[in-house]
């Protein structure tokens, strides 16, 4: 089975380029140049140096002793929460800001949900002295105020979006409109493995540093490069794509992707695309998508702003259809329980997104000799206001 993107931007039947005619020059420029730029030794040297000296990589692979004892297995946390800005998003934005520079772009736009991608984009724009505009749904602006303030402090212009349910989908719509209107000087830093080709492939390649590090770290700690399981949360799916990347063709490694089921699969307030969705087109690619009988996008819901998205990256749709990755889901309550549990057991407060991945540990019985890696995609500082609301219920 083939899991790589083909020349037309498809993973199996999913992916492609479904965009307005006015966007083609922007996308074509990126398609024609991204692989050559990524392969350039000068780019690689600058990218690796910034990952090391600026973002703080490699991130630790931490053996979670008390969590392991609780689940009677060997659990390791890939600590993406310890990167500069507090999430895996910085890996992608460093790479894309360097690409934008090589393409002569002087203005950057981005979309954000939980705010971590917005912060990471504002961070690298400040680093390189480039103008930054971030689109963010008004609901997310309200529930992610610390990240909004961080973006503004870094010099970004944060534009609230009031359409739809005022979350990530709607912010993405506005960013795309901006790019159509500013095709010459602007680069759109998409934050996940979604969008028209080459974005899913580009973002996955930039995030693959996660699994690249995991291989030598596991060898160092366990004597072998491959775990038995890799667990990651999936909204659009960039942290999962990065964690799976170097293990996709190693069938010994079982992979679990955890979506947000919100208030329950059948509640009408969920973001579990693989359970509730069917194939369709959103934001420039053909993938699994939550939609009604007329093909209109169904509004998603999750307590986690970063998983509150009605679709998923085409690579994940392909991995789901081929059976390479098992998809699970966690409710708001299950994610909250997992977050408070990790805080009390290990002194680590995870992002609400990452807490969904942790919640999967309760649903799977592992063998005592299994090696399980959970990708801890971000830290929970940004979610403290939400955690405070539920503290009495979960402590």
N, C-alpha and C positions, 0 to 999 in steps of 0.2 A: 504494500500500500504506500502511496506517495502522499506526503504531508506538506511538501513545499509548494510555493506559489508557482504557477506557470507564467509564460511570457505575456499572456493576456490579463494576468492579475487574478486568476481563479485558483481556489483551493477546491478541487473537485468541481461541484456545480456552484459553489459560493464565491462571492467576491466581485471582480470586474470593475467597470467604470460606468456608472449611470448618473450622468451629471448634465446640467444645462450647457448649451453650446458655448456660452460666454466663459465657462470655467476651463475649457479644454486647453487654452494656452498655458495656464498655470500648472495644470496636472501634467501636460506633455513635457514641460520644462523639467519638472521633478522626475518623471519617468526616464527621461533621456540622460539624466545626470547622476541620480542617487547612487547607483551601484559603483560607478567610476569613482565618485567622491569617497564612498565608504571604503573602497579598496586602496585609496591613495595612502602611501606610508606617512605623509605629512599630516593628513587628517587623523589617521590612527594614533600617531604619536601625541597630537594635541588632545584628542578625545581621551586617551588613556591617562595622560598626565592630569587632566581636569577631573576625571573620575577618582583618581588617587588623591591628589593634593587639595582639591576643592570640594568634591562630594563626599570624600572620606571612605572610599572603597579600598580594599574589600570589606563588605559588611560581615560581621561574625556569623558563623553557623553554631548556634548555642544549643547544647544538650540540656533540655528542660527536665531536670531530674524529678521534680515533684509532679509535673504533668505526666511524665513517663510512668511514675509509680502509680498514679491514679488510673491510668489506662492499661497498665500491665504490658507495656511495650517500650520502645526506644524512640522518643520524640525529640526532633531537632527543630529549632526555629531559625529560619533564614531572616536575619535581622535587618530588613530593608527600612525599618522604622528608625534606624540609627544613621541613615544618610543625611547629609545637609538638606534642609527643608522638611525632613521627617517622613519621606515616602520614596518609593521606587521611581516616582515621576521624574526626578532630577536626571536619571540616566538618559531618558529620551530627550529632555529639553536641552541638555548639553550637546548631544549629537545634532539635533535639529538646528540649534542656533549656529553651529559651525557650518552646517550645510547652507543655511540662509546667507551667511557671510560669503561663502564661495559662489553663491548665485547672485551676489550684489544687492541683496534686499536690505532696505533701511527701515522697515516697519514690520512689526510682528503682531499677529492676532492669535487669540486662543479662546477656547471654551473651557469652562470648568464647572464641576458639580460640587464635590466636597471642598473644592478650593485648593487641593494639593497641587494639581496640575497648573492652576493659575499662579500659585506661589512659585512653583518651580520655573514657570515661564518668565514671570516678573524678575526672578532671581538672575537668570542667565541674560536677560535683556539689560539689567543693571550692570552685570559683569562686562557686557560687550558695548554698552552705551547705545542701545537701539530702542526706539520708541515701542511701547508695549500697550496693547488694548486687550482687555480680557472681558468676555461676555459671560454673564452668570445669571441664572434664573433668580428672580426676586425671592422666591421661597428659600433657595440655597443661600442667598445673601443674608437672610434673616437668621438661618440656623447655623451658619458658618462664619459669624462675625469676626472671630480672631484671624481667620485667613484673609478676609476682605481687608482688614486693617493692615495685615502684613503686605499684601499686594500694593496697597496705596503707599505704604512707607517705602517700598522698593521702587516707587516711581511709576507704577502701572496705572492706567485709567481703567476702572472697573465699571462696566456698563450693565446695569440691571435689565433683565428681560422679563416682560410682563405677559407675554403670550402663553397659550397652552396652560400647562400646570406649573409653569414658571420654574422648571428644573433643567436638567442637563440637556435633554432633547431640544428644548426651546433655545437654550444658549448656543447649541451647535447650529441650529437653523440661522440664527443671527450672525454667527461668525462666517458662515458660508455666504450669506448676502453681502457682508462686508468685503469678502475676498473677490466676489464677482465685480464689485464696484471699484476695487483697487487692485487690478491685476498685475501692474508693472513693478511697484516698489514693495509689495507686501508678501510675506510668507506666513502661511497658516500652520502653526505648530499644533497638530492634532494630538490629543493626549492619550489615545488608546489605539488598539489594533482594529479600528473601524475606519469608514470612509472609503473613497475610491482608491484603486491601485495607483501609486505604490504604498500608500500609508500603512495598511496592515502589515506588509512585509518590512517596511522601513522601521516601524516602531518595534516590531518583534525582534528584528536584528539588533537594535540599540538596547533593548531590554534583555537580550540573551546573555549579557554579562552576569546575570543572576545565576543561571544554571552553569555557566562556565566556571564560576567560583565554586559552586556547590560540588562539582566533580573533584577538584583537588582538596577541598575542605573535608569532604566525606572520606576520601582516601587517607587523609591525615588522621582522622578521628576513628574510622571504623575499619580501615584496611581495604576498602573497596570504593569505587567511584560512584556506584549507583545505589540509590535507596530502593526500598520495596514500594514505597508510596510517596507521591508528591501531592499535597493538598493546597489549593489556592482559591481565593474568591474570584468571581467573574461578574463584572458588569459589562463593560466593553471587552475587558479581558487582557490588558497589557501586562499586568504582573504575572498572571498565569502563563501567558505566552512566553515570557522571559524565563519562568521557572521550569517550563516543560522543554524549552527549545532544544537543548543538547541531549535530551533523552527520548525524543519522539520515536526514534527507530530502535530503541532498546525495549523490547516487549516485556522484559522482566519487570520494568518499572510501571507500576499501576498509577494512574493519574486520576485525581478527583477534583472536579470544578464545582464550586458552591455558589449558587445564585441566591438572590434575596427573595424569599417568598412573602415578605411583608407581614400582613396580618393573617396570612394563610392562603394556600393555593386557590381555594374556592371563595375567598372573601370579596373578590373584586378589587382588592388593594394589594397588589403583588407586582414583582418585577422578575418572576421566574420565566424567562423567555423560552427555555427549552421545553417546559411543560405546557405553557399557555400559547406559545407562538406557532407560526407557520412561515414558510419562505416568503420573502417580500423584499422590497427595495426601500432603504432608508439611508439618507446622508451619503449617497453615492455608491452604495454597494448592495449586492443581493445576498441576504443572509436570513437567519431566523429572526422573526419580528412579531411582537405582540400587536394584533390588528383585529378589527371587527370583520363582519361578513362582507362589508363593502370595501375592505382593504384600507380603511382609515386607521391610523396608529392609535392603539389603546394607551391611555395614560397609565404609566407605571407608578408604583409606590414602594418605597422602602424607608425605614428609619435612617438608613445610610444614604447620604446624598450621592456618594460615588457609585452606588449600585442602582440608583434610581433611573434606569435607562430601559427603553422598551425593546432594545435589540441586543445583539452580541456580535463580536468580530467574526468575519467569515471563516477564519482559521478554526475558531471554536465550533462553528456550525459543522464544518467538515469533520473535525475530531469527534463530535457528537454522533454524526451520521455513520461514520465508519466504526464507531465503537471504541476508538482508541482512548478516549477520555470518558469516564463515568460522570454524569452530571447529577448533582444533589442540590438541595436547597435548604435554607434555614430561615425561620421566621425572625421577626424583630425580637421576640422574647428569648428565643434560643441564642441569638447573637449577643444579647445583653447578658444573659447568664454566663456565656463563655468569656465575655470581656471581664466581668467582675471576678470570675474564677481565676483567670490568668493574673489579674492584678493581685489577688490575695495569695496565690500559690508561688508566683515568681517575681512579684514586684515590677511587672511590666504592664502598662496600660496600653492596649492595642487600639488602633483605629476601628471604628464600627465596621468598616469594610472587612478588615482582617479578622474581626470577631466572627464573621460568618464562616470563614474557613475553619477557625478553631471549633465552631459548633459541630462540624462534621465528625470530630473525634468521638462524640457521644453516640453516633449512629453506626459506627463500624467496629467490629470486633477484630483486633489485631493479634497476631501471634507474639509471644514473649521475645522472640529473636528478630522481629521485624524492625526495620529502620524507616521511620516516618518523618518526612520533612514537611513542615507547614510554612508556607511563605508568609511571613508577617509583613505585609506590604506597607504598613504605615503606623505611626504612633497616634495615641488618642488625645493629645492636647486639644485638637480642634473640636473634639466631641464631648468635652467636659460638661458643657451646658446641658447636653442631652443626658449624659450619664447622671448628672445631679438630679434630674427629674425622676429617675428610676432608682435612686440609691436605696431608699427605704424598702423597696420591693425585693432587691437582690442581695442585700447585705445581711 
